[in-house]
Amino acid sequence: MANNKKTFQLIWGTAFFLSGIGVFIRIPQVMPQIESIKHFSSVLPFIKICFYLMGLILTAGGGKKIYLYFKK
């Protein structure tokens, strides 16, 4: 049972890590679409910071789970 939990944590960490990388790859493609929406033009820097922060948190959290799995 404990081995299944560790394997699940590795899969979960990998999913987080890859999702974070995906966010970083997708941001340059999505930002021009968001810039074209007039309502969001005043808060564009805040939106960009939030996207990058989300990618950073996902990547760091997934990396931590993967690191802890292989450290043991």
Secondary structure by P-SEA (a helix, b strand, c coil): caaaaaaaaaaaaaaaaaaaaaaaaacccaaaaaaaccccccaaaaaaaaaaaaaaaaaaaaaaaaaaaaac
